[in-house]
């Protein structure tokens, strides 16, 4: 509960600052770069360890930011999170930021689950169909699940469209059991 509230508040503040600079896409990308560096290394262990002096931890954030060529706004934001012991919330903040950015740009994220990777033409057709359904630009994330017998499972705007063979068989089984 607290994490969601904090993440939302920090993401909104950063987003508003990025809007003032007309750099919301770039700032979002920079935050994503830092999140990747942060979550795929030992940075959380060092940056969240109070045994290290705050000045040393801040220097590490600045040096990593310099290496990633992050803007001063992002460096200041990350330093603020570090000073307030909120850096552990960064992945959640980045996720909330992306939601705000997608909302502003009229985009929505959809997830498609298929038994095998889909062809580019099929993905594009699916993206266009989902755009018509949602009325927004769709950013499609594809995942493969070999355990899926056939068909697709799509998540869009909090709804799940299950067109898998397994779901259809379950529905038939239910109808047969009810005598339809």
Buried (B, 14 or more C-beta within 10 A) or exposed (E): EEEEEBBBBBBBEBBEBBBEEEBBEBBBEBBBBBBEBBEEEEBBEBBEEEEEEEEEBBEBBBEBBEEBEBBEBBBBBBBBBBEEEBBEBBBBBBBBBBBBBBEEEEBBBBBBBBBEEBEEEBBEEBBEEBBEBBEBEBBBEBEEEEEBEEBBBBBBEEEEBBEBEBBBEEEEEEEEEEEE
